[in-house]
Amino acid sequence: MEKREVILSTRSLGKYFYDPIKFKVLDNISFNAYKGEFLTLVGKSGSGKSTLLYCLSTMDTSYEGELFIGQERVTGKKVNELAALRNRSIGFIFQFHYLLPEFSCLKNVMIPALKLGKYSYKEVEERAYSKLDVLGIRDQALKPAAKLSGGQQQRVAIARALINDPAIIMCDEPTGNLDSRNTRIVFDIFKQIAHEFGQTIIAVTHDNDFAEASDRTIELADGKIISHDKNFDTYL
């Protein structure tokens, strides 16, 4: 069977919290995530899944072990190098959309690409329209973000995460504030992003239905991986 391209990997990743006492929140976390995979991280509150996501995102660097994005070892890189890596290679989607309410949807989507500085303003604008089109909300482009429904705002946030065509999209409870209809819309969008566009989704979720319908689920308990499909870690 054909081997899949590893897009992110951890080797014996561990992390401690020190307040109020020393406590190991992540313990020997080793796994691969693959190009075009829709991967969910699940576990009870306090299992370490959100902490793990922050380490994977490179925003938390105080951990043991190693993190690789693509074939590049990112552990130990300087703050400015990690910031550039995030803007280039990682998109973020949170439970709360964090849009600038007075900005139009289009402007909100454009912000990461303007910061990246790779494209002209006109090219960034065209890319933003294209992402809004994929998300089915191009007709809302010029409306202030505050005027949209919660489901539409989350789709704008997804478009913003996609604007730089990152290899990985990391999500923390992306459907936590959505009703069942909008949860299904977001799920279908994630499937399309992974399977048609070849981008990798890594999502923390409490939604069992959402997790079970993803390509693969890694379950954590007490900071350790207690289950995942090991066969998927070798072959398609």
C-alpha positions in Angstrom: 0.0 0.0 0.0 1.1 3.6 -0.7 2.7 5.5 2.2 1.2 8.8 3.0 3.2 12.1 3.3 3.8 13.0 7.0 2.9 16.7 7.5 3.4 16.9 11.3 4.9 14.6 13.8 5.8 14.5 17.5 8.4 12.4 19.2 8.0 11.7 22.9 6.4 15.1 23.5 5.9 15.9 27.2 4.9 19.0 29.2 4.6 20.0 32.8 2.5 22.6 34.6 4.0 24.0 37.8 1.1 25.9 39.4 0.1 25.1 42.1 2.3 22.0 42.0 4.5 20.2 39.4 2.1 18.2 37.2 2.8 16.3 33.9 0.0 17.4 31.6 1.4 15.7 28.5 3.3 12.4 28.7 5.3 10.8 25.9 3.0 11.9 23.0 4.2 10.4 19.7 2.1 10.4 16.5 2.1 11.4 12.8 -0.5 13.6 11.0 -0.7 13.2 7.3 -1.3 15.4 4.2 -5.0 15.6 3.5 -6.1 14.0 6.8 -9.0 15.2 8.9 -7.8 14.3 12.4 -9.6 14.9 15.7 -8.3 15.0 19.2 -10.7 13.9 21.9 -10.7 13.3 25.6 -12.4 14.5 28.8 -11.8 17.9 30.2 -8.2 18.0 31.6 -7.0 15.2 29.4 -4.4 17.5 27.7 -5.9 17.8 24.2 -6.0 21.6 24.1 -2.5 21.9 25.7 -1.3 19.5 23.0 -2.9 21.6 20.2 -1.1 24.7 21.5 2.2 22.8 21.5 1.6 21.5 18.0 0.7 25.1 16.9 4.2 26.3 18.1 2.6 28.9 20.3 3.7 26.9 23.4 7.4 26.0 23.2 8.0 24.9 26.8 7.8 21.1 26.2 10.1 18.1 26.2 10.6 16.0 23.1 10.5 17.1 19.4 8.0 18.6 17.0 8.4 18.4 13.2 6.3 20.2 10.6 6.9 18.7 7.2 10.5 17.5 7.4 11.5 20.5 9.4 12.4 20.3 13.1 10.7 23.3 14.7 11.6 22.5 18.3 14.2 25.1 19.5 13.5 27.7 16.8 13.5 31.4 17.7 10.3 33.3 18.4 10.4 35.2 15.1 11.1 32.1 13.1 8.1 30.4 14.7 5.8 33.4 14.0 6.8 33.3 10.3 6.2 29.5 10.2 2.7 29.9 11.7 1.7 32.6 9.3 3.0 30.6 6.3 2.0 27.0 7.2 -0.7 27.0 9.9 -4.3 28.3 9.9 -6.2 28.7 13.1 -9.9 28.3 13.8 -11.3 28.7 17.3 -14.6 28.2 19.1 -15.0 32.0 19.0 -14.4 33.5 15.6 -12.4 36.5 16.8 -13.4 38.6 13.8 -13.0 42.4 13.9 -16.6 43.4 14.0 -16.3 46.8 12.4 -14.3 45.3 9.4 -16.0 43.8 6.4 -15.9 40.0 6.0 -13.6 40.5 3.1 -11.1 42.7 5.1 -11.2 40.1 8.0 -10.2 37.3 5.6 -7.5 39.4 4.0 -5.6 40.2 7.2 -3.2 37.1 7.4 -2.3 37.4 3.7 -1.5 41.1 4.0 0.7 40.3 7.0 2.4 37.5 5.0 3.4 40.0 2.4 3.6 37.5 -0.4 0.9 38.9 -2.7 -0.1 42.3 -3.9 -3.2 43.9 -2.3 -5.2 43.1 -5.4 -4.1 39.5 -5.4 -4.9 39.2 -1.7 -8.4 40.6 -2.3 -9.0 38.1 -5.2 -7.8 35.3 -2.9 -10.2 36.4 -0.2 -13.1 36.5 -2.5 -12.2 33.0 -3.7 -12.1 31.6 -0.2 -15.4 33.2 0.7 -16.8 31.6 -2.5 -15.6 28.2 -1.4 -17.3 28.8 1.9 -20.6 29.8 0.2 -20.6 33.4 1.6 -19.1 35.5 -1.2 -22.4 37.5 -1.2 -21.6 38.6 2.4 -18.1 39.9 1.6 -18.7 43.6 2.0 -21.0 43.4 5.1 -19.5 44.2 8.5 -18.7 41.0 10.3 -21.0 42.0 13.2 -24.0 41.8 10.9 -23.6 38.1 10.1 -25.1 35.2 11.9 -22.9 33.0 14.2 -22.6 30.3 11.5 -21.7 32.8 8.8 -19.1 34.4 11.1 -17.5 31.0 11.7 -17.3 30.4 8.0 -15.6 33.8 7.6 -13.1 32.7 10.2 -12.5 29.5 8.3 -11.9 31.5 5.1 -9.4 33.7 7.0 -7.6 30.5 8.2 -7.4 29.3 4.6 -6.2 32.6 2.9 -2.5 31.7 2.9 -3.2 28.1 1.8 -1.6 26.6 5.0 -0.5 23.0 5.0 -2.3 22.5 8.4 -5.4 24.0 9.9 -5.6 23.7 13.7 -9.0 24.0 15.3 -10.0 24.3 19.0 -13.7 23.4 19.4 -14.6 24.9 16.0 -18.2 23.9 16.3 -18.6 24.6 20.0 -20.9 27.6 19.5 -22.8 26.3 16.5 -26.2 24.6 16.2 -26.5 21.1 14.5 -27.1 22.6 11.1 -24.1 24.8 11.1 -22.0 22.1 12.7 -22.8 19.9 9.7 -21.9 22.7 7.3 -18.5 23.2 9.0 -17.9 19.5 9.0 -18.6 19.2 5.3 -16.2 22.2 4.7 -13.5 20.5 6.7 -13.9 17.3 4.7 -13.6 19.3 1.4 -10.5 21.1 2.7 -8.8 17.8 3.6 -9.9 15.6 0.8 -10.1 17.9 -2.2 -7.5 20.5 -1.3 -5.0 18.2 0.5 -4.7 20.3 3.6 -4.5 18.7 7.0 -7.1 19.4 9.7 -6.2 18.8 13.4 -9.3 19.6 15.5 -9.9 19.4 19.3 -13.6 18.6 19.9 -16.0 17.4 22.5 -18.6 16.5 19.8 -18.5 12.7 19.6 -20.5 12.7 16.3 -18.1 15.2 14.8 -15.1 13.1 15.9 -16.5 9.8 14.8 -17.1 11.0 11.3 -13.5 12.4 10.9 -10.8 10.3 9.2 -9.1 9.4 12.5 -9.5 10.2 16.2 -6.7 10.3 18.8 -8.0 9.9 22.3 -6.2 11.3 25.3 -6.6 10.6 29.0 -4.4 12.0 31.8 -2.0 13.4 29.2 -1.4 10.2 27.4 -2.6 8.8 24.1 -4.9 5.9 25.0 -6.3 5.0 21.5 -5.8 5.7 17.8 -5.7 3.8 14.6 -2.1 2.6 14.5 -2.5 1.1 11.1 -3.2 4.6 9.7 0.2 5.7 11.0 1.8 3.5 8.3 -0.4 3.2 5.4 -3.3 4.9 3.5 
